[in-house]
């Protein structure tokens, strides 16, 4: 167990001043490095003006408004209205409510081996009975399809309110959508009047070389859900759709989705600065060259595959025991790696987008040296 004393850039330090190179970034959350000075300054500046003032939506707060405008400016025209929440899973819950409210339907379709969060609604969308069983009954009218199964698309019908998919399946092993899969799902949704919701909680905010993962796959969803990397290390979530769609939450009932601390001005000030850094620097496009470096370096007989894109990568080891040994021994050698929830052979590599090539080489050398001893 590491007792953290401080963190800076790509490194975490313990109370004995041991240094750990971070290849996880708080599970993709610390997108522009630990304790980024620009984010710290944004938090400090805003906190001296005002912090929490009212339940979300009652007052206009400039950081939240500016963040929503900047997101709309950099998203497709149909994704122009954003609701900020406290976490990705809360945003996912809001998107489910929006879809049911808009369509008047109850049926939700999700993918097997998905992970969207741990609240009751999000947990229902996980296609793993052993993780859901202790908390049942969960929400009704949820059905499952196999991710990347074109054949299963026919299950989307006139009773379906929405289809909720991860743009890239995360906990299942960083599985990319097959060519044309997402656009085929979107086409079917449009035919039957259902909505397509894409979970961008891990893929959003530059991690895949685009601002959002769906931009890699030529499919614009009706709603996107995101969080993690948007806050730069501060907790935030959001869901974005069209204003026309989002307006249905205004009535029947009034305040159909509400949160006390969503769009907190200190949080959105941090998120606004994070987004500006990602958009204005070259770190987003550099994720692809950094991906190439990881793939070039991590060539070993115990690594059967490297999955993912950009700096959303995972090593698929020959078996789960090797994955366990690698994660645990890496910590002893000063490198932070992590597991995935569902795919037990996987080792997560999701460092800060600001990680340098020198740091990548340093971490890869540690990995290779460990694997040589297993």
Secondary structure as UniProt FT lines:
FT   STRAND          4..9
FT   STRAND          11..14
FT   TURN            15..16
FT   STRAND          19..22
FT   HELIX           25..28
FT   TURN            31..32
FT   HELIX           37..47
FT   TURN            48..49
FT   TURN            56..57
FT   HELIX           62..73
FT   TURN            77..78
FT   STRAND          81..85
FT   HELIX           88..103
FT   STRAND          107..111
FT   TURN            112..113
FT   HELIX           120..124
FT   HELIX           129..132
FT   HELIX           133..135
FT   STRAND          142..145
FT   TURN            147..148
FT   HELIX           151..155
FT   TURN            158..159
FT   STRAND          160..166
FT   STRAND          168..169
FT   TURN            170..173
FT   STRAND          175..176
FT   TURN            179..180
FT   HELIX           181..192
FT   STRAND          195..199
FT   TURN            201..208
FT   HELIX           213..216
FT   TURN            217..218
FT   STRAND          223..227
FT   HELIX           228..231
FT   STRAND          237..241
FT   HELIX           243..246
FT   HELIX           247..250
FT   TURN            251..255
FT   TURN            262..263
FT   HELIX           265..280
FT   HELIX           283..297
FT   TURN            301..302
FT   STRAND          303..309
FT   TURN            310..311
FT   STRAND          312..317
FT   HELIX           320..332
FT   TURN            333..334
FT   STRAND          335..336
FT   STRAND          338..339
FT   TURN            344..345
FT   STRAND          346..349
FT   TURN            353..354
FT   HELIX           357..373
//
